[in-house]
Amino acid sequence: MSLTTCPACHQSALFERIVVVRKGCDACGLTYSSFEKGDGPAFVGICVVGFIVTALAAYVEIVYQPPYWLHAALWLPAIIILTLLTLRWAKGWMIQAEYQ
């Protein structure tokens, strides 16, 4: 089971862009508009990314004590990238779970 393909036929892509869900499947005709994702994927992303970045930032601060600008240079891109990846995964997971 892939989280990036159609939950019914696994032939067509689920996303048209990194976190934008397609209108429907090109192969089997399943429409994705009936799947309610709500705020669930965002909540999962906030919890997962927040835990990872907070733990790593605390570790880096305790061990290396870098200046604040270096923290910003490290963690802002990490937050953006991890959030987009987690949001894509969580949306796919919730659509697959709702289809079951």
Protein Blocks (a to p, Z undefined) as FASTA:
>chain_A
ZZkbcfklomacfbfbfmlccfbdfklopafklpcfkjmlmmmmmmmmmmmmmmmmmmmm
mmnopafklmmmmmmmmmmmmmmmmmmmmmmmmmmmmmZZ
